[in-house]
């Protein structure tokens, strides 16, 4: 999916306009409107080009990773 727009209120994102990868037969001509709360609950990984990420965040990749215990929900393989 590709994020193509946002709806904000008071500086906070409320909704995302998403272009889906299934073509124009799904959603409304290939676009979906998704609430920000959905992403907070279900999304664990987002891929973003480095040029769009702050230098502070990119620098975190130079730090040592923390190993999570196997029972931690974030340690589970993605399905």
mmCIF file of the N, C-alpha and C atoms, coordinates in Angstrom:
data_MODEL
# 
_entry.id   MODEL 
# 
loop_
_atom_site.group_PDB 
_atom_site.id 
_atom_site.type_symbol 
_atom_site.label_atom_id 
_atom_site.label_alt_id 
_atom_site.label_comp_id 
_atom_site.label_asym_id 
_atom_site.label_entity_id 
_atom_site.label_seq_id 
_atom_site.pdbx_PDB_ins_code 
_atom_site.Cartn_x 
_atom_site.Cartn_y 
_atom_site.Cartn_z 
_atom_site.occupancy 
_atom_site.B_iso_or_equiv 
_atom_site.pdbx_formal_charge 
_atom_site.auth_seq_id 
_atom_site.auth_comp_id 
_atom_site.auth_asym_id 
_atom_site.auth_atom_id 
_atom_site.pdbx_PDB_model_num 
ATOM 1   N N  . UNK A 1 1  ? 0.834   -1.173  0.000  1.00 0.00 ? 1  UNK A N  1 
ATOM 2   C CA . UNK A 1 1  ? 0.000   0.000   0.000  1.00 0.00 ? 1  UNK A CA 1 
ATOM 3   C C  . UNK A 1 1  ? 0.878   1.236   0.000  1.00 0.00 ? 1  UNK A C  1 
ATOM 4   N N  . UNK A 1 2  ? 0.329   2.309   -0.519 1.00 0.00 ? 2  UNK A N  1 
ATOM 5   C CA . UNK A 1 2  ? 1.049   3.577   -0.575 1.00 0.00 ? 2  UNK A CA 1 
ATOM 6   C C  . UNK A 1 2  ? 0.181   4.636   0.097  1.00 0.00 ? 2  UNK A C  1 
ATOM 7   N N  . UNK A 1 3  ? 0.755   5.379   1.018  1.00 0.00 ? 3  UNK A N  1 
ATOM 8   C CA . UNK A 1 3  ? 0.037   6.464   1.680  1.00 0.00 ? 3  UNK A CA 1 
ATOM 9   C C  . UNK A 1 3  ? 0.070   7.683   0.770  1.00 0.00 ? 3  UNK A C  1 
ATOM 10  N N  . UNK A 1 4  ? -1.102  8.176   0.411  1.00 0.00 ? 4  UNK A N  1 
ATOM 11  C CA . UNK A 1 4  ? -1.154  9.280   -0.544 1.00 0.00 ? 4  UNK A CA 1 
ATOM 12  C C  . UNK A 1 4  ? -1.701  10.565  0.051  1.00 0.00 ? 4  UNK A C  1 
ATOM 13  N N  . UNK A 1 5  ? -2.232  10.512  1.275  1.00 0.00 ? 5  UNK A N  1 
ATOM 14  C CA . UNK A 1 5  ? -2.751  11.722  1.900  1.00 0.00 ? 5  UNK A CA 1 
ATOM 15  C C  . UNK A 1 5  ? -3.099  11.479  3.357  1.00 0.00 ? 5  UNK A C  1 
ATOM 16  N N  . UNK A 1 6  ? -3.265  12.565  4.097  1.00 0.00 ? 6  UNK A N  1 
ATOM 17  C CA . UNK A 1 6  ? -3.645  12.472  5.504  1.00 0.00 ? 6  UNK A CA 1 
ATOM 18  C C  . UNK A 1 6  ? -4.704  13.509  5.827  1.00 0.00 ? 6  UNK A C  1 
ATOM 19  N N  . UNK A 1 7  ? -5.466  13.233  6.875  1.00 0.00 ? 7  UNK A N  1 
ATOM 20  C CA . UNK A 1 7  ? -6.423  14.180  7.436  1.00 0.00 ? 7  UNK A CA 1 
ATOM 21  C C  . UNK A 1 7  ? -5.946  14.466  8.849  1.00 0.00 ? 7  UNK A C  1 
ATOM 22  N N  . UNK A 1 8  ? -5.725  15.724  9.162  1.00 0.00 ? 8  UNK A N  1 
ATOM 23  C CA . UNK A 1 8  ? -5.225  16.078  10.491 1.00 0.00 ? 8  UNK A CA 1 
ATOM 24  C C  . UNK A 1 8  ? -6.207  16.994  11.211 1.00 0.00 ? 8  UNK A C  1 
ATOM 25  N N  . UNK A 1 9  ? -6.131  16.985  12.520 1.00 0.00 ? 9  UNK A N  1 
ATOM 26  C CA . UNK A 1 9  ? -6.885  17.905  13.365 1.00 0.00 ? 9  UNK A CA 1 
ATOM 27  C C  . UNK A 1 9  ? -5.986  18.248  14.542 1.00 0.00 ? 9  UNK A C  1 
ATOM 28  N N  . UNK A 1 10 ? -5.791  19.524  14.778 1.00 0.00 ? 10 UNK A N  1 
ATOM 29  C CA . UNK A 1 10 ? -4.944  19.993  15.881 1.00 0.00 ? 10 UNK A CA 1 
ATOM 30  C C  . UNK A 1 10 ? -3.545  19.387  15.838 1.00 0.00 ? 10 UNK A C  1 
ATOM 31  N N  . UNK A 1 11 ? -2.996  19.194  14.640 1.00 0.00 ? 11 UNK A N  1 
ATOM 32  C CA . UNK A 1 11 ? -1.648  18.672  14.476 1.00 0.00 ? 11 UNK A CA 1 
ATOM 33  C C  . UNK A 1 11 ? -1.531  17.164  14.605 1.00 0.00 ? 11 UNK A C  1 
ATOM 34  N N  . UNK A 1 12 ? -2.634  16.460  14.776 1.00 0.00 ? 12 UNK A N  1 
ATOM 35  C CA . UNK A 1 12 ? -2.621  15.000  14.907 1.00 0.00 ? 12 UNK A CA 1 
ATOM 36  C C  . UNK A 1 12 ? -3.256  14.354  13.684 1.00 0.00 ? 12 UNK A C  1 
ATOM 37  N N  . UNK A 1 13 ? -2.650  13.253  13.219 1.00 0.00 ? 13 UNK A N  1 
ATOM 38  C CA . UNK A 1 13 ? -3.216  12.526  12.084 1.00 0.00 ? 13 UNK A CA 1 
ATOM 39  C C  . UNK A 1 13 ? -4.441  11.759  12.557 1.00 0.00 ? 13 UNK A C  1 
ATOM 40  N N  . UNK A 1 14 ? -5.561  11.910  11.820 1.00 0.00 ? 14 UNK A N  1 
ATOM 41  C CA . UNK A 1 14 ? -6.792  11.177  12.149 1.00 0.00 ? 14 UNK A CA 1 
ATOM 42  C C  . UNK A 1 14 ? -7.063  10.063  11.153 1.00 0.00 ? 14 UNK A C  1 
ATOM 43  N N  . UNK A 1 15 ? -6.829  10.351  9.864  1.00 0.00 ? 15 UNK A N  1 
ATOM 44  C CA . UNK A 1 15 ? -7.119  9.379   8.812  1.00 0.00 ? 15 UNK A CA 1 
ATOM 45  C C  . UNK A 1 15 ? -6.027  9.416   7.755  1.00 0.00 ? 15 UNK A C  1 
ATOM 46  N N  . UNK A 1 16 ? -5.866  8.287   7.060  1.00 0.00 ? 16 UNK A N  1 
ATOM 47  C CA . UNK A 1 16 ? -4.894  8.151   5.980  1.00 0.00 ? 16 UNK A CA 1 
ATOM 48  C C  . UNK A 1 16 ? -5.622  7.782   4.698  1.00 0.00 ? 16 UNK A C  1 
ATOM 49  N N  . UNK A 1 17 ? -5.239  8.376   3.583  1.00 0.00 ? 17 UNK A N  1 
ATOM 50  C CA . UNK A 1 17 ? -5.719  7.955   2.277  1.00 0.00 ? 17 UNK A CA 1 
ATOM 51  C C  . UNK A 1 17 ? -4.681  6.994   1.727  1.00 0.00 ? 17 UNK A C  1 
ATOM 52  N N  . UNK A 1 18 ? -5.118  5.759   1.448  1.00 0.00 ? 18 UNK A N  1 
ATOM 53  C CA . UNK A 1 18 ? -4.200  4.690   1.080  1.00 0.00 ? 18 UNK A CA 1 
ATOM 54  C C  . UNK A 1 18 ? -4.531  4.174   -0.316 1.00 0.00 ? 18 UNK A C  1 
ATOM 55  N N  . UNK A 1 19 ? -3.510  4.104   -1.172 1.00 0.00 ? 19 UNK A N  1 
ATOM 56  C CA . UNK A 1 19 ? -3.675  3.457   -2.473 1.00 0.00 ? 19 UNK A CA 1 
ATOM 57  C C  . UNK A 1 19 ? -3.335  1.982   -2.267 1.00 0.00 ? 19 UNK A C  1 
ATOM 58  N N  . UNK A 1 20 ? -4.301  1.112   -2.541 1.00 0.00 ? 20 UNK A N  1 
ATOM 59  C CA . UNK A 1 20 ? -4.050  -0.308  -2.292 1.00 0.00 ? 20 UNK A CA 1 
ATOM 60  C C  . UNK A 1 20 ? -3.279  -0.929  -3.446 1.00 0.00 ? 20 UNK A C  1 
ATOM 61  N N  . UNK A 1 21 ? -2.844  -2.171  -3.244 1.00 0.00 ? 21 UNK A N  1 
ATOM 62  C CA . UNK A 1 21 ? -2.036  -2.851  -4.263 1.00 0.00 ? 21 UNK A CA 1 
ATOM 63  C C  . UNK A 1 21 ? -2.865  -3.827  -5.096 1.00 0.00 ? 21 UNK A C  1 
ATOM 64  N N  . UNK A 1 22 ? -4.182  -3.783  -4.968 1.00 0.00 ? 22 UNK A N  1 
ATOM 65  C CA . UNK A 1 22 ? -5.039  -4.740  -5.667 1.00 0.00 ? 22 UNK A CA 1 
ATOM 66  C C  . UNK A 1 22 ? -5.691  -4.150  -6.911 1.00 0.00 ? 22 UNK A C  1 
ATOM 67  N N  . UNK A 1 23 ? -5.363  -2.931  -7.264 1.00 0.00 ? 23 UNK A N  1 
ATOM 68  C CA . UNK A 1 23 ? -5.966  -2.315  -8.445 1.00 0.00 ? 23 UNK A CA 1 
ATOM 69  C C  . UNK A 1 23 ? -7.216  -1.528  -8.101 1.00 0.00 ? 23 UNK A C  1 
ATOM 70  N N  . UNK A 1 24 ? -7.861  -0.996  -9.127 1.00 0.00 ? 24 UNK A N  1 
ATOM 71  C CA . UNK A 1 24 ? -8.983  -0.077  -8.906 1.00 0.00 ? 24 UNK A CA 1 
ATOM 72  C C  . UNK A 1 24 ? -10.319 -0.772  -8.644 1.00 0.00 ? 24 UNK A C  1 
ATOM 73  N N  . UNK A 1 25 ? -10.351 -2.091  -8.597 1.00 0.00 ? 25 UNK A N  1 
ATOM 74  C CA . UNK A 1 25 ? -11.593 -2.815  -8.325 1.00 0.00 ? 25 UNK A CA 1 
ATOM 75  C C  . UNK A 1 25 ? -11.866 -2.914  -6.814 1.00 0.00 ? 25 UNK A C  1 
ATOM 76  N N  . UNK A 1 26 ? -10.866 -2.663  -5.990 1.00 0.00 ? 26 UNK A N  1 
ATOM 77  C CA . UNK A 1 26 ? -11.010 -2.726  -4.541 1.00 0.00 ? 26 UNK A CA 1 
ATOM 78  C C  . UNK A 1 26 ? -11.061 -1.306  -3.977 1.00 0.00 ? 26 UNK A C  1 
ATOM 79  N N  . UNK A 1 27 ? -11.857 -1.119  -2.921 1.00 0.00 ? 27 UNK A N  1 
ATOM 80  C CA . UNK A 1 27 ? -11.989 0.208   -2.341 1.00 0.00 ? 27 UNK A CA 1 
ATOM 81  C C  . UNK A 1 27 ? -12.748 1.125   -3.285 1.00 0.00 ? 27 UNK A C  1 
ATOM 82  N N  . UNK A 1 28 ? -12.438 2.390   -3.246 1.00 0.00 ? 28 UNK A N  1 
ATOM 83  C CA . UNK A 1 28 ? -13.056 3.358   -4.149 1.00 0.00 ? 28 UNK A CA 1 
ATOM 84  C C  . UNK A 1 28 ? -12.020 3.739   -5.200 1.00 0.00 ? 28 UNK A C  1 
ATOM 85  N N  . UNK A 1 29 ? -12.139 3.100   -6.364 1.00 0.00 ? 29 UNK A N  1 
ATOM 86  C CA . UNK A 1 29 ? -11.180 3.293   -7.462 1.00 0.00 ? 29 UNK A CA 1 
ATOM 87  C C  . UNK A 1 29 ? -9.748  2.991   -7.026 1.00 0.00 ? 29 UNK A C  1 
ATOM 88  N N  . UNK A 1 30 ? -9.601  2.016   -6.139 1.00 0.00 ? 30 UNK A N  1 
ATOM 89  C CA . UNK A 1 30 ? -8.270  1.598   -5.698 1.00 0.00 ? 30 UNK A CA 1 
ATOM 90  C C  . UNK A 1 30 ? -7.755  2.318   -4.465 1.00 0.00 ? 30 UNK A C  1 
ATOM 91  N N  . UNK A 1 31 ? -8.582  3.143   -3.848 1.00 0.00 ? 31 UNK A N  1 
ATOM 92  C CA . UNK A 1 31 ? -8.157  3.882   -2.660 1.00 0.00 ? 31 UNK A CA 1 
ATOM 93  C C  . UNK A 1 31 ? -9.021  3.510   -1.460 1.00 0.00 ? 31 UNK A C  1 
ATOM 94  N N  . UNK A 1 32 ? -8.405  3.518   -0.288 1.00 0.00 ? 32 UNK A N  1 
ATOM 95  C CA . UNK A 1 32 ? -9.095  3.238   0.965  1.00 0.00 ? 32 UNK A CA 1 
ATOM 96  C C  . UNK A 1 32 ? -8.830  4.378   1.935  1.00 0.00 ? 32 UNK A C  1 
ATOM 97  N N  . UNK A 1 33 ? -9.793  4.640   2.819  1.00 0.00 ? 33 UNK A N  1 
ATOM 98  C CA . UNK A 1 33 ? -9.620  5.612   3.890  1.00 0.00 ? 33 UNK A CA 1 
ATOM 99  C C  . UNK A 1 33 ? -9.464  4.815   5.174  1.00 0.00 ? 33 UNK A C  1 
ATOM 100 N N  . UNK A 1 34 ? -8.329  4.984   5.868  1.00 0.00 ? 34 UNK A N  1 
ATOM 101 C CA . UNK A 1 34 ? -8.057  4.192   7.062  1.00 0.00 ? 34 UNK A CA 1 
ATOM 102 C C  . UNK A 1 34 ? -7.864  5.112   8.270  1.00 0.00 ? 34 UNK A C  1 
ATOM 103 N N  . UNK A 1 35 ? -8.484  4.739   9.380  1.00 0.00 ? 35 UNK A N  1 
ATOM 104 C CA . UNK A 1 35 ? -8.353  5.505   10.610 1.00 0.00 ? 35 UNK A CA 1 
ATOM 105 C C  . UNK A 1 35 ? -6.990  5.268   11.247 1.00 0.00 ? 35 UNK A C  1 
ATOM 106 N N  . UNK A 1 36 ? -6.441  6.306   11.839 1.00 0.00 ? 36 UNK A N  1 
ATOM 107 C CA . UNK A 1 36 ? -5.131  6.203   12.480 1.00 0.00 ? 36 UNK A CA 1 
ATOM 108 C C  . UNK A 1 36 ? -5.139  5.166   13.605 1.00 0.00 ? 36 UNK A C  1 
ATOM 109 N N  . UNK A 1 37 ? -6.256  5.041   14.316 1.00 0.00 ? 37 UNK A N  1 
ATOM 110 C CA . UNK A 1 37 ? -6.338  4.065   15.409 1.00 0.00 ? 37 UNK A CA 1 
ATOM 111 C C  . UNK A 1 37 ? -6.079  2.641   14.923 1.00 0.00 ? 37 UNK A C  1 
ATOM 112 N N  . UNK A 1 38 ? -6.477  2.310   13.697 1.00 0.00 ? 38 UNK A N  1 
ATOM 113 C CA . UNK A 1 38 ? -6.239  0.980   13.149 1.00 0.00 ? 38 UNK A CA 1 
ATOM 114 C C  . UNK A 1 38 ? -4.746  0.695   13.081 1.00 0.00 ? 38 UNK A C  1 
ATOM 115 N N  . UNK A 1 39 ? -3.971  1.674   12.625 1.00 0.00 ? 39 UNK A N  1 
ATOM 116 C CA . UNK A 1 39 ? -2.520  1.502   12.523 1.00 0.00 ? 39 UNK A CA 1 
ATOM 117 C C  . UNK A 1 39 ? -1.895  1.312   13.903 1.00 0.00 ? 39 UNK A C  1 
ATOM 118 N N  . UNK A 1 40 ? -2.374  2.073   14.888 1.00 0.00 ? 40 UNK A N  1 
ATOM 119 C CA . UNK A 1 40 ? -1.851  1.929   16.250 1.00 0.00 ? 40 UNK A CA 1 
ATOM 120 C C  . UNK A 1 40 ? -2.063  0.521   16.780 1.00 0.00 ? 40 UNK A C  1 
ATOM 121 N N  . UNK A 1 41 ? -3.176  -0.098  16.418 1.00 0.00 ? 41 UNK A N  1 
ATOM 122 C CA . UNK A 1 41 ? -3.504  -1.416  16.946 1.00 0.00 ? 41 UNK A CA 1 
ATOM 123 C C  . UNK A 1 41 ? -2.869  -2.563  16.162 1.00 0.00 ? 41 UNK A C  1 
ATOM 124 N N  . UNK A 1 42 ? -2.762  -2.451  14.833 1.00 0.00 ? 42 UNK A N  1 
ATOM 125 C CA . UNK A 1 42 ? -2.391  -3.608  14.021 1.00 0.00 ? 42 UNK A CA 1 
ATOM 126 C C  . UNK A 1 42 ? -1.045  -3.544  13.301 1.00 0.00 ? 42 UNK A C  1 
ATOM 127 N N  . UNK A 1 43 ? -0.451  -2.366  13.157 1.00 0.00 ? 43 UNK A N  1 
ATOM 128 C CA . UNK A 1 43 ? 0.782   -2.262  12.374 1.00 0.00 ? 43 UNK A CA 1 
ATOM 129 C C  . UNK A 1 43 ? 2.001   -2.332  13.285 1.00 0.00 ? 43 UNK A C  1 
ATOM 130 N N  . UNK A 1 44 ? 2.938   -3.229  12.941 1.00 0.00 ? 44 UNK A N  1 
ATOM 131 C CA . UNK A 1 44 ? 4.177   -3.356  13.706 1.00 0.00 ? 44 UNK A CA 1 
ATOM 132 C C  . UNK A 1 44 ? 5.381   -2.904  12.898 1.00 0.00 ? 44 UNK A C  1 
ATOM 133 N N  . UNK A 1 45 ? 5.297   -2.956  11.567 1.00 0.00 ? 45 UNK A N  1 
ATOM 134 C CA . UNK A 1 45 ? 6.434   -2.642  10.725 1.00 0.00 ? 45 UNK A CA 1 
ATOM 135 C C  . UNK A 1 45 ? 5.994   -1.722  9.585  1.00 0.00 ? 45 UNK A C  1 
ATOM 136 N N  . UNK A 1 46 ? 6.774   -0.694  9.353  1.00 0.00 ? 46 UNK A N  1 
ATOM 137 C CA . UNK A 1 46 ? 6.552   0.211   8.229  1.00 0.00 ? 46 UNK A CA 1 
ATOM 138 C C  . UNK A 1 46 ? 7.895   0.414   7.537  1.00 0.00 ? 46 UNK A C  1 
ATOM 139 N N  . UNK A 1 47 ? 7.909   0.356   6.224  1.00 0.00 ? 47 UNK A N  1 
ATOM 140 C CA . UNK A 1 47 ? 9.139   0.562   5.457  1.00 0.00 ? 47 UNK A CA 1 
ATOM 141 C C  . UNK A 1 47 ? 9.098   1.965   4.863  1.00 0.00 ? 47 UNK A C  1 
ATOM 142 N N  . UNK A 1 48 ? 10.153  2.740   5.163  1.00 0.00 ? 48 UNK A N  1 
ATOM 143 C CA . UNK A 1 48 ? 10.236  4.124   4.699  1.00 0.00 ? 48 UNK A CA 1 
ATOM 144 C C  . UNK A 1 48 ? 11.640  4.367   4.163  1.00 0.00 ? 48 UNK A C  1 
ATOM 145 N N  . UNK A 1 49 ? 11.756  5.077   3.044  1.00 0.00 ? 49 UNK A N  1 
ATOM 146 C CA . UNK A 1 49 ? 13.080  5.426   2.517  1.00 0.00 ? 49 UNK A CA 1 
ATOM 147 C C  . UNK A 1 49 ? 13.799  6.328   3.513  1.00 0.00 ? 49 UNK A C  1 
ATOM 148 N N  . UNK A 1 50 ? 15.101  6.081   3.674  1.00 0.00 ? 50 UNK A N  1 
ATOM 149 C CA . UNK A 1 50 ? 15.895  6.838   4.652  1.00 0.00 ? 50 UNK A CA 1 
ATOM 150 C C  . UNK A 1 50 ? 15.801  8.345   4.447  1.00 0.00 ? 50 UNK A C  1 
ATOM 151 N N  . UNK A 1 51 ? 15.687  8.785   3.217  1.00 0.00 ? 51 UNK A N  1 
ATOM 152 C CA . UNK A 1 51 ? 15.678  10.234  2.962  1.00 0.00 ? 51 UNK A CA 1 
ATOM 153 C C  . UNK A 1 51 ? 14.455  10.926  3.589  1.00 0.00 ? 51 UNK A C  1 
ATOM 154 N N  . UNK A 1 52 ? 13.439  10.154  3.967  1.00 0.00 ? 52 UNK A N  1 
ATOM 155 C CA . UNK A 1 52 ? 12.242  10.721  4.587  1.00 0.00 ? 52 UNK A CA 1 
ATOM 156 C C  . UNK A 1 52 ? 12.238  10.596  6.106  1.00 0.00 ? 52 UNK A C  1 
ATOM 157 N N  . UNK A 1 53 ? 13.317  10.044  6.669  1.00 0.00 ? 53 UNK A N  1 
ATOM 158 C CA . UNK A 1 53 ? 13.400  9.811   8.108  1.00 0.00 ? 53 UNK A CA 1 
ATOM 159 C C  . UNK A 1 53 ? 14.443  10.753  8.705  1.00 0.00 ? 53 UNK A C  1 
ATOM 160 N N  . UNK A 1 54 ? 14.166  11.259  9.896  1.00 0.00 ? 54 UNK A N  1 
ATOM 161 C CA . UNK A 1 54 ? 15.114  12.178  10.537 1.00 0.00 ? 54 UNK A CA 1 
ATOM 162 C C  . UNK A 1 54 ? 16.443  11.484  10.809 1.00 0.00 ? 54 UNK A C  1 
ATOM 163 N N  . UNK A 1 55 ? 17.508  12.264  10.865 1.00 0.00 ? 55 UNK A N  1 
ATOM 164 C CA . UNK A 1 55 ? 18.843  11.728  11.140 1.00 0.00 ? 55 UNK A CA 1 
ATOM 165 C C  . UNK A 1 55 ? 18.906  11.081  12.522 1.00 0.00 ? 55 UNK A C  1 
ATOM 166 N N  . UNK A 1 56 ? 18.122  11.581  13.459 1.00 0.00 ? 56 UNK A N  1 
ATOM 167 C CA . UNK A 1 56 ? 18.084  11.012  14.806 1.00 0.00 ? 56 UNK A CA 1 
ATOM 168 C C  . UNK A 1 56 ? 17.567  9.571   14.767 1.00 0.00 ? 56 UNK A C  1 
ATOM 169 N N  . UNK A 1 57 ? 16.530  9.345   14.003 1.00 0.00 ? 57 UNK A N  1 
ATOM 170 C CA . UNK A 1 57 ? 15.968  7.995   13.891 1.00 0.00 ? 57 UNK A CA 1 
ATOM 171 C C  . UNK A 1 57 ? 16.924  7.071   13.131 1.00 0.00 ? 57 UNK A C  1 
ATOM 172 N N  . UNK A 1 58 ? 17.491  7.549   12.038 1.00 0.00 ? 58 UNK A N  1 
ATOM 173 C CA . UNK A 1 58 ? 18.431  6.731   11.257 1.00 0.00 ? 58 UNK A CA 1 
ATOM 174 C C  . UNK A 1 58 ? 19.621  6.326   12.122 1.00 0.00 ? 58 UNK A C  1 
ATOM 175 N N  . UNK A 1 59 ? 20.073  7.211   13.011 1.00 0.00 ? 59 UNK A N  1 
ATOM 176 C CA . UNK A 1 59 ? 21.219  6.912   13.884 1.00 0.00 ? 59 UNK A CA 1 
ATOM 177 C C  . UNK A 1 59 ? 20.920  5.753   14.839 1.00 0.00 ? 59 UNK A C  1 
ATOM 178 N N  . UNK A 1 60 ? 19.668  5.496   15.127 1.00 0.00 ? 60 UNK A N  1 
ATOM 179 C CA . UNK A 1 60 ? 19.313  4.384   16.011 1.00 0.00 ? 60 UNK A CA 1 
ATOM 180 C C  . UNK A 1 60 ? 19.747  3.042   15.428 1.00 0.00 ? 60 UNK A C  1 
ATOM 181 N N  . UNK A 1 61 ? 19.854  2.944   14.111 1.00 0.00 ? 61 UNK A N  1 
ATOM 182 C CA . UNK A 1 61 ? 20.255  1.696   13.482 1.00 0.00 ? 61 UNK A CA 1 
ATOM 183 C C  . UNK A 1 61 ? 21.732  1.378   13.729 1.00 0.00 ? 61 UNK A C  1 
ATOM 184 N N  . UNK A 1 62 ? 22.485  2.331   14.235 1.00 0.00 ? 62 UNK A N  1 
ATOM 185 C CA . UNK A 1 62 ? 23.885  2.104   14.581 1.00 0.00 ? 62 UNK A CA 1 
ATOM 186 C C  . UNK A 1 62 ? 24.048  1.643   16.025 1.00 0.00 ? 62 UNK A C  1 
ATOM 187 N N  . UNK A 1 63 ? 22.945  1.538   16.764 1.00 0.00 ? 63 UNK A N  1 
ATOM 188 C CA . UNK A 1 63 ? 23.011  1.096   18.150 1.00 0.00 ? 63 UNK A CA 1 
ATOM 189 C C  . UNK A 1 63 ? 22.804  -0.418  18.225 1.00 0.00 ? 63 UNK A C  1 
ATOM 190 N N  . UNK A 1 64 ? 23.176  -1.006  19.353 1.00 0.00 ? 64 UNK A N  1 
ATOM 191 C CA . UNK A 1 64 ? 23.029  -2.443  19.539 1.00 0.00 ? 64 UNK A CA 1 
ATOM 192 C C  . UNK A 1 64 ? 21.554  -2.784  19.755 1.00 0.00 ? 64 UNK A C  1 
ATOM 193 N N  . UNK A 1 65 ? 21.074  -3.807  19.059 1.00 0.00 ? 65 UNK A N  1 
ATOM 194 C CA . UNK A 1 65 ? 19.684  -4.235  19.190 1.00 0.00 ? 65 UNK A CA 1 
ATOM 195 C C  . UNK A 1 65 ? 19.461  -4.932  20.527 1.00 0.00 ? 65 UNK A C  1 
ATOM 196 N N  . UNK A 1 66 ? 18.279  -4.787  21.064 1.00 0.00 ? 66 UNK A N  1 
ATOM 197 C CA . UNK A 1 66 ? 17.900  -5.459  22.299 1.00 0.00 ? 66 UNK A CA 1 
ATOM 198 C C  . UNK A 1 66 ? 17.187  -6.758  21.934 1.00 0.00 ? 66 UNK A C  1 
ATOM 199 N N  . UNK A 1 67 ? 17.618  -7.873  22.501 1.00 0.00 ? 67 UNK A N  1 
ATOM 200 C CA . UNK A 1 67 ? 16.976  -9.155  22.255 1.00 0.00 ? 67 UNK A CA 1 
ATOM 201 C C  . UNK A 1 67 ? 15.771  -9.286  23.168 1.00 0.00 ? 67 UNK A C  1 
ATOM 202 N N  . UNK A 1 68 ? 14.617  -9.560  22.565 1.00 0.00 ? 68 UNK A N  1 
ATOM 203 C CA . UNK A 1 68 ? 13.384  -9.691  23.335 1.00 0.00 ? 68 UNK A CA 1 
ATOM 204 C C  . UNK A 1 68 ? 13.176  -11.145 23.750 1.00 0.00 ? 68 UNK A C  1 
ATOM 205 N N  . UNK A 1 69 ? 12.557  -11.358 24.905 1.00 0.00 ? 69 UNK A N  1 
ATOM 206 C CA . UNK A 1 69 ? 12.260  -12.734 25.301 1.00 0.00 ? 69 UNK A CA 1 
ATOM 207 C C  . UNK A 1 69 ? 11.223  -13.339 24.345 1.00 0.00 ? 69 UNK A C  1 
ATOM 208 N N  . UNK A 1 70 ? 11.237  -14.657 24.158 1.00 0.00 ? 70 UNK A N  1 
ATOM 209 C CA . UNK A 1 70 ? 10.347  -15.290 23.186 1.00 0.00 ? 70 UNK A CA 1 
ATOM 210 C C  . UNK A 1 70 ? 8.865   -15.055 23.444 1.00 0.00 ? 70 UNK A C  1 
ATOM 211 N N  . UNK A 1 71 ? 8.475   -14.787 24.682 1.00 0.00 ? 71 UNK A N  1 
ATOM 212 C CA . UNK A 1 71 ? 7.061   -14.591 24.999 1.00 0.00 ? 71 UNK A CA 1 
ATOM 213 C C  . UNK A 1 71 ? 6.594   -13.160 24.724 1.00 0.00 ? 71 UNK A C  1 
ATOM 214 N N  . UNK A 1 72 ? 7.495   -12.288 24.403 1.00 0.00 ? 72 UNK A N  1 
ATOM 215 C CA . UNK A 1 72 ? 7.130   -10.907 24.083 1.00 0.00 ? 72 UNK A CA 1 
ATOM 216 C C  . UNK A 1 72 ? 6.388   -10.884 22.733 1.00 0.00 ? 72 UNK A C  1 
ATOM 217 N N  . UNK A 1 73 ? 5.220   -10.215 22.651 1.00 0.00 ? 73 UNK A N  1 
ATOM 218 C CA . UNK A 1 73 ? 4.475   -10.174 21.398 1.00 0.00 ? 73 UNK A CA 1 
ATOM 219 C C  . UNK A 1 73 ? 5.273   -9.615  20.227 1.00 0.00 ? 73 UNK A C  1 
ATOM 220 N N  . UNK A 1 74 ? 6.209   -8.714  20.500 1.00 0.00 ? 74 UNK A N  1 
ATOM 221 C CA . UNK A 1 74 ? 6.992   -8.119  19.421 1.00 0.00 ? 74 UNK A CA 1 
ATOM 222 C C  . UNK A 1 74 ? 8.071   -9.084  18.903 1.00 0.00 ? 74 UNK A C  1 
ATOM 223 N N  . UNK A 1 75 ? 8.340   -10.164 19.643 1.00 0.00 ? 75 UNK A N  1 
ATOM 224 C CA . UNK A 1 75 ? 9.356   -11.133 19.224 1.00 0.00 ? 75 UNK A CA 1 
ATOM 225 C C  . UNK A 1 75 ? 8.772   -12.212 18.312 1.00 0.00 ? 75 UNK A C  1 
ATOM 226 N N  . UNK A 1 76 ? 7.451   -12.209 18.166 1.00 0.00 ? 76 UNK A N  1 
ATOM 227 C CA . UNK A 1 76 ? 6.791   -13.234 17.344 1.00 0.00 ? 76 UNK A CA 1 
ATOM 228 C C  . UNK A 1 76 ? 7.033   -12.961 15.874 1.00 0.00 ? 76 UNK A C  1 
ATOM 229 N N  . UNK A 1 77 ? 7.197   -14.013 15.061 1.00 0.00 ? 77 UNK A N  1 
ATOM 230 C CA . UNK A 1 77 ? 7.394   -13.806 13.626 1.00 0.00 ? 77 UNK A CA 1 
ATOM 231 C C  . UNK A 1 77 ? 6.151   -13.183 13.011 1.00 0.00 ? 77 UNK A C  1 
ATOM 232 N N  . UNK A 1 78 ? 6.363   -12.377 11.983 1.00 0.00 ? 78 UNK A N  1 
ATOM 233 C CA . UNK A 1 78 ? 5.239   -11.749 11.290 1.00 0.00 ? 78 UNK A CA 1 
ATOM 234 C C  . UNK A 1 78 ? 4.501   -12.806 10.489 1.00 0.00 ? 78 UNK A C  1 
ATOM 235 N N  . UNK A 1 79 ? 3.213   -12.712 10.459 1.00 0.00 ? 79 UNK A N  1 
ATOM 236 C CA . UNK A 1 79 ? 2.389   -13.653 9.690  1.00 0.00 ? 79 UNK A CA 1 
ATOM 237 C C  . UNK A 1 79 ? 1.918   -13.020 8.423  1.00 0.00 ? 79 UNK A C  1 
# 
